[in-house]
């Protein structure tokens, strides 16, 4: 079987409205193209035979494909870019169908959320180029290519290389409509609008799959209450509305780049796997990994459930240690 790696790079990641309300970095398309060149170099060094690339309107992959001519088979997916989230989901589906053993992503939490919906069990290796990044890490492109190549060529097994992420399943009237990889934040804001969430006073409640002290964004609020890793079998529920209970507290957290804010938590507790929590607020919206996606409409039943069987994620440091040892 041909060793194959997929690459999905989002040219829009890291350019949302949060650049105007916090000191978030901007990753240019030129830098993303350079990251891809370094990823290709790592894949070639690990003798990967084929790389599948999602086409995009900015042509991020063109320099990398040109540089690697004759060294690796590079194939653009037969897909017309539309600029919508569906491009990334469909690209992941196509890559899994075409035999990819690992899918590298360039983007933030939002990019990886939509990619995860199409991977069908193929491990993801996320490189951070977004805003508030918890799911993807700041991984050097060459190392990402080497680690993905180690998985694709079988030098390191999936079981040894990967950690199992969790996700939050969003259901409306009993039907699953979407997922979140890190956080689902219920907001009093009525419309999707600019999608990004940055006004803490609008928060009603929040569900988290993980809460890590070194993270930034909404999940950092939960990290001040309890440390929860990517693969620990539970999550966190926080309530910002109603009467305070015995767990109520005030939190100071880095909710955005250069933005440390205070918020009153009225109550919180551990969220168990398979526990379906209703969302009673109407009207309002639910933001998935920082972007408002679900409108809370009258006469609908919305629930959020913690699912411990989320996507597999390549642990780059562990994988490279195994490559070195072997």
URCOR-V156914 format. One record per residue. RES is the residue in one letter. SS is DSSP state (alpha for helix, beta for strand, coil for the rest). PHI is phi as a letter, one per 20 degrees, with the letter a starting at -180 (* if undefined). OMEGA is omega in radians with two decimals (* if undefined). Layout:
BEGIN
res:RES ss:SS phi:PHI omega:OMEGA
res:RES ss:SS phi:PHI omega:OMEGA
END
This chain:
BEGIN
res:X ss:coil phi:* omega:-3.12
res:X ss:coil phi:f omega:3.09
res:X ss:coil phi:f omega:-2.98
res:X ss:beta phi:c omega:3.06
res:X ss:beta phi:c omega:3.07
res:X ss:beta phi:d omega:3.10
res:X ss:beta phi:c omega:3.07
res:X ss:beta phi:c omega:-3.13
res:X ss:beta phi:d omega:-3.11
res:X ss:coil phi:e omega:-3.14
res:X ss:coil phi:f omega:-3.10
res:X ss:coil phi:e omega:-3.08
res:X ss:coil phi:f omega:3.10
res:X ss:coil phi:m omega:-3.11
res:X ss:coil phi:c omega:-3.06
res:X ss:coil phi:e omega:-3.02
res:X ss:coil phi:f omega:-3.14
res:X ss:alpha phi:f omega:3.02
res:X ss:alpha phi:f omega:-3.10
res:X ss:alpha phi:e omega:-3.05
res:X ss:alpha phi:d omega:3.08
res:X ss:coil phi:b omega:-3.08
res:X ss:coil phi:e omega:-3.10
res:X ss:coil phi:f omega:3.13
res:X ss:coil phi:f omega:3.04
res:X ss:coil phi:d omega:3.10
res:X ss:coil phi:e omega:-3.07
res:X ss:coil phi:f omega:3.07
res:X ss:alpha phi:f omega:3.08
res:X ss:alpha phi:f omega:3.11
res:X ss:alpha phi:f omega:3.09
res:X ss:alpha phi:f omega:3.10
res:X ss:alpha phi:f omega:3.12
res:X ss:alpha phi:f omega:3.07
res:X ss:alpha phi:g omega:3.14
res:X ss:alpha phi:f omega:3.08
res:X ss:alpha phi:f omega:3.14
res:X ss:alpha phi:f omega:3.07
res:X ss:alpha phi:f omega:3.12
res:X ss:alpha phi:g omega:3.14
res:X ss:alpha phi:f omega:3.11
res:X ss:alpha phi:f omega:3.12
res:X ss:alpha phi:f omega:-3.14
res:X ss:alpha phi:f omega:-3.14
res:X ss:alpha phi:f omega:3.13
res:X ss:coil phi:e omega:3.06
res:X ss:coil phi:m omega:3.01
res:X ss:coil phi:f omega:-3.03
res:X ss:coil phi:e omega:-3.04
res:X ss:beta phi:b omega:3.05
res:X ss:beta phi:c omega:3.10
res:X ss:beta phi:d omega:-3.03
res:X ss:beta phi:c omega:3.02
res:X ss:coil phi:f omega:3.07
res:X ss:coil phi:f omega:3.08
res:X ss:coil phi:b omega:-3.05
res:X ss:coil phi:f omega:-3.12
res:X ss:coil phi:e omega:3.13
res:X ss:coil phi:m omega:-3.06
res:X ss:coil phi:f omega:-3.02
res:X ss:coil phi:e omega:-3.03
res:X ss:alpha phi:g omega:3.14
res:X ss:alpha phi:f omega:-3.12
res:X ss:alpha phi:f omega:3.13
res:X ss:alpha phi:f omega:-3.14
res:X ss:alpha phi:f omega:-3.11
res:X ss:alpha phi:f omega:-3.00
res:X ss:coil phi:e omega:3.14
res:X ss:coil phi:g omega:3.13
res:X ss:coil phi:n omega:-3.12
res:X ss:coil phi:d omega:3.14
res:X ss:coil phi:b omega:3.10
res:X ss:beta phi:f omega:-3.14
res:X ss:beta phi:d omega:-3.06
res:X ss:beta phi:c omega:3.01
res:X ss:beta phi:f omega:3.11
res:X ss:coil phi:f omega:3.07
res:X ss:coil phi:f omega:-3.01
res:X ss:coil phi:b omega:3.12
res:X ss:coil phi:e omega:-3.12
res:X ss:coil phi:f omega:3.10
res:X ss:coil phi:d omega:-3.10
res:X ss:coil phi:n omega:-3.13
res:X ss:coil phi:d omega:3.10
res:X ss:alpha phi:f omega:-3.09
res:X ss:alpha phi:f omega:3.12
res:X ss:alpha phi:g omega:-3.08
res:X ss:alpha phi:f omega:3.12
res:X ss:alpha phi:f omega:-3.13
res:X ss:alpha phi:f omega:3.11
res:X ss:alpha phi:f omega:3.11
res:X ss:alpha phi:f omega:3.10
res:X ss:alpha phi:f omega:-3.12
res:X ss:alpha phi:f omega:-3.14
res:X ss:alpha phi:f omega:3.11
res:X ss:alpha phi:f omega:3.12
res:X ss:alpha phi:f omega:-3.08
res:X ss:coil phi:e omega:2.99
res:X ss:coil phi:n omega:3.09
res:X ss:coil phi:f omega:3.11
res:X ss:coil phi:e omega:3.11
res:X ss:beta phi:b omega:3.11
res:X ss:beta phi:c omega:3.08
res:X ss:beta phi:e omega:3.11
res:X ss:beta phi:d omega:2.96
res:X ss:beta phi:d omega:-3.12
res:X ss:beta phi:r omega:3.12
res:X ss:coil phi:d omega:3.13
res:X ss:alpha phi:g omega:-3.12
res:X ss:alpha phi:f omega:3.10
res:X ss:alpha phi:g omega:-3.10
res:X ss:alpha phi:f omega:3.09
res:X ss:alpha phi:f omega:-3.08
res:X ss:alpha phi:f omega:3.07
res:X ss:alpha phi:f omega:-3.08
res:X ss:alpha phi:g omega:-3.12
res:X ss:coil phi:f omega:-3.10
res:X ss:coil phi:c omega:-3.01
res:X ss:coil phi:f omega:3.09
res:X ss:coil phi:l omega:3.07
res:X ss:coil phi:n omega:3.10
res:X ss:coil phi:f omega:-3.14
res:X ss:beta phi:f omega:3.09
res:X ss:beta phi:d omega:2.99
res:X ss:beta phi:c omega:-3.04
res:X ss:beta phi:e omega:3.04
res:X ss:beta phi:d omega:-3.04
res:X ss:beta phi:f omega:2.95
res:X ss:coil phi:c omega:-3.09
res:X ss:coil phi:d omega:-3.03
res:X ss:coil phi:e omega:3.10
res:X ss:coil phi:e omega:-2.97
res:X ss:coil phi:d omega:3.04
res:X ss:coil phi:d omega:-3.12
res:X ss:coil phi:f omega:3.08
res:X ss:coil phi:e omega:3.13
res:X ss:beta phi:d omega:3.07
res:X ss:coil phi:f omega:-3.07
res:X ss:coil phi:d omega:3.10
res:X ss:coil phi:f omega:-3.01
res:X ss:alpha phi:g omega:3.14
res:X ss:alpha phi:f omega:3.13
res:X ss:alpha phi:f omega:3.10
res:X ss:alpha phi:f omega:3.11
res:X ss:alpha phi:f omega:3.12
res:X ss:alpha phi:f omega:-3.11
res:X ss:alpha phi:f omega:3.11
res:X ss:alpha phi:f omega:3.11
res:X ss:alpha phi:f omega:3.11
res:X ss:alpha phi:f omega:3.12
res:X ss:alpha phi:f omega:-3.06
res:X ss:alpha phi:f omega:-3.12
res:X ss:coil phi:e omega:3.10
res:X ss:coil phi:n omega:3.10
res:X ss:coil phi:f omega:3.07
res:X ss:coil phi:c omega:-3.11
res:X ss:coil phi:f omega:3.09
res:X ss:alpha phi:g omega:-3.13
res:X ss:alpha phi:f omega:-3.13
res:X ss:alpha phi:e omega:-3.01
res:X ss:alpha phi:e omega:-2.90
res:X ss:beta phi:d omega:2.96
res:X ss:beta phi:d omega:-3.12
res:X ss:beta phi:e omega:3.09
res:X ss:coil phi:e omega:3.01
res:X ss:coil phi:d omega:3.03
res:X ss:beta phi:b omega:3.07
res:X ss:beta phi:d omega:3.12
res:X ss:beta phi:e omega:3.14
res:X ss:beta phi:d omega:3.14
res:X ss:beta phi:d omega:3.04
res:X ss:beta phi:c omega:-3.10
res:X ss:coil phi:l omega:3.06
res:X ss:coil phi:n omega:-3.12
res:X ss:beta phi:d omega:3.11
res:X ss:beta phi:f omega:-3.09
res:X ss:beta phi:d omega:-3.09
res:X ss:beta phi:a omega:3.12
res:X ss:beta phi:c omega:2.95
res:X ss:beta phi:c omega:-3.12
res:X ss:coil phi:e omega:-3.07
res:X ss:coil phi:c omega:-3.05
res:X ss:beta phi:b omega:2.98
res:X ss:beta phi:c omega:-3.05
res:X ss:beta phi:d omega:3.12
res:X ss:beta phi:e omega:-3.04
res:X ss:beta phi:c omega:3.07
res:X ss:coil phi:f omega:3.08
res:X ss:coil phi:f omega:-2.93
res:X ss:coil phi:e omega:-3.01
res:X ss:coil phi:c omega:3.13
res:X ss:coil phi:f omega:3.04
res:X ss:coil phi:l omega:-3.11
res:X ss:coil phi:f omega:3.06
res:X ss:coil phi:m omega:-3.03
res:X ss:beta phi:f omega:3.12
res:X ss:coil phi:d omega:3.10
res:X ss:coil phi:b omega:-3.13
res:X ss:coil phi:e omega:-3.06
res:X ss:alpha phi:f omega:-3.10
res:X ss:alpha phi:f omega:3.13
res:X ss:alpha phi:e omega:-3.05
res:X ss:beta phi:f omega:3.09
res:X ss:beta phi:d omega:3.08
res:X ss:beta phi:a omega:-3.12
res:X ss:beta phi:b omega:3.08
res:X ss:beta phi:d omega:-3.11
res:X ss:beta phi:c omega:2.99
res:X ss:coil phi:e omega:-3.08
res:X ss:coil phi:b omega:-3.14
res:X ss:beta phi:b omega:-3.02
res:X ss:coil phi:d omega:-3.03
res:X ss:coil phi:g omega:-3.10
res:X ss:coil phi:e omega:-3.12
res:X ss:coil phi:e omega:3.09
res:X ss:coil phi:c omega:-3.08
res:X ss:coil phi:o omega:-3.08
res:X ss:coil phi:f omega:-3.12
res:X ss:alpha phi:f omega:3.10
res:X ss:alpha phi:f omega:3.07
res:X ss:alpha phi:f omega:3.12
res:X ss:alpha phi:f omega:-3.12
res:X ss:alpha phi:f omega:3.09
res:X ss:coil phi:f omega:-3.12
res:X ss:coil phi:d omega:-3.12
res:X ss:coil phi:b omega:3.11
res:X ss:coil phi:e omega:3.12
res:X ss:beta phi:c omega:-3.09
res:X ss:coil phi:e omega:-3.06
res:X ss:coil phi:g omega:-3.01
res:X ss:coil phi:d omega:3.02
res:X ss:coil phi:f omega:-2.95
res:X ss:coil phi:e omega:3.04
res:X ss:beta phi:a omega:3.13
res:X ss:beta phi:c omega:-3.06
res:X ss:beta phi:b omega:3.05
res:X ss:beta phi:c omega:3.13
res:X ss:beta phi:c omega:3.13
res:X ss:beta phi:c omega:-3.13
res:X ss:coil phi:d omega:-3.07
res:X ss:coil phi:c omega:3.06
res:X ss:coil phi:n omega:-3.09
res:X ss:coil phi:f omega:3.11
res:X ss:coil phi:f omega:3.04
res:X ss:coil phi:d omega:-3.06
res:X ss:coil phi:f omega:3.12
res:X ss:coil phi:e omega:-3.07
res:X ss:coil phi:g omega:-3.13
res:X ss:beta phi:a omega:3.03
res:X ss:beta phi:d omega:-3.06
res:X ss:beta phi:d omega:2.91
res:X ss:beta phi:d omega:-3.04
res:X ss:beta phi:b omega:3.06
res:X ss:beta phi:f omega:-3.05
res:X ss:beta phi:e omega:3.08
res:X ss:beta phi:a omega:3.12
res:X ss:coil phi:g omega:-3.12
res:X ss:coil phi:m omega:-3.04
res:X ss:beta phi:c omega:3.07
res:X ss:beta phi:d omega:-3.01
res:X ss:beta phi:c omega:3.09
res:X ss:beta phi:d omega:3.08
res:X ss:beta phi:b omega:3.11
res:X ss:beta phi:e omega:3.06
res:X ss:beta phi:e omega:-3.11
res:X ss:coil phi:f omega:3.11
res:X ss:beta phi:a omega:3.11
res:X ss:beta phi:b omega:3.09
res:X ss:beta phi:a omega:3.09
res:X ss:beta phi:f omega:3.12
res:X ss:beta phi:d omega:-3.07
res:X ss:beta phi:e omega:3.10
res:X ss:coil phi:g omega:3.10
res:X ss:coil phi:m omega:-3.12
res:X ss:coil phi:e omega:-3.13
res:X ss:beta phi:e omega:-3.11
res:X ss:beta phi:d omega:3.11
res:X ss:beta phi:f omega:3.06
res:X ss:coil phi:d omega:-3.01
res:X ss:coil phi:e omega:-3.03
res:X ss:coil phi:f omega:2.99
res:X ss:coil phi:b omega:-0.19
res:X ss:coil phi:f omega:3.13
res:X ss:beta phi:r omega:3.13
res:X ss:beta phi:b omega:3.02
res:X ss:beta phi:d omega:3.10
res:X ss:beta phi:e omega:-3.12
res:X ss:beta phi:d omega:-3.10
res:X ss:coil phi:l omega:3.02
res:X ss:coil phi:n omega:-3.10
res:X ss:beta phi:c omega:-3.12
res:X ss:beta phi:f omega:-3.07
res:X ss:beta phi:c omega:-3.00
res:X ss:beta phi:d omega:3.07
res:X ss:beta phi:e omega:3.13
res:X ss:beta phi:e omega:-3.03
res:X ss:coil phi:d omega:3.10
res:X ss:coil phi:f omega:3.06
res:X ss:coil phi:m omega:3.02
res:X ss:coil phi:c omega:3.09
res:X ss:coil phi:d omega:-3.10
res:X ss:beta phi:d omega:3.10
res:X ss:beta phi:c omega:3.07
res:X ss:beta phi:c omega:-3.08
res:X ss:beta phi:c omega:3.08
res:X ss:beta phi:f omega:3.14
res:X ss:beta phi:d omega:-3.10
res:X ss:coil phi:e omega:-3.14
res:X ss:coil phi:d omega:3.07
res:X ss:coil phi:e omega:-3.08
res:X ss:coil phi:f omega:2.99
res:X ss:beta phi:f omega:-3.11
res:X ss:beta phi:c omega:3.13
res:X ss:beta phi:f omega:3.03
res:X ss:coil phi:e omega:-3.00
res:X ss:alpha phi:f omega:-3.11
res:X ss:alpha phi:f omega:3.13
res:X ss:alpha phi:f omega:-3.11
res:X ss:alpha phi:f omega:-3.13
res:X ss:alpha phi:f omega:3.08
res:X ss:alpha phi:f omega:3.13
res:X ss:alpha phi:f omega:3.10
res:X ss:alpha phi:g omega:-3.12
res:X ss:alpha phi:f omega:-3.11
res:X ss:alpha phi:f omega:-3.06
res:X ss:coil phi:e omega:*
END
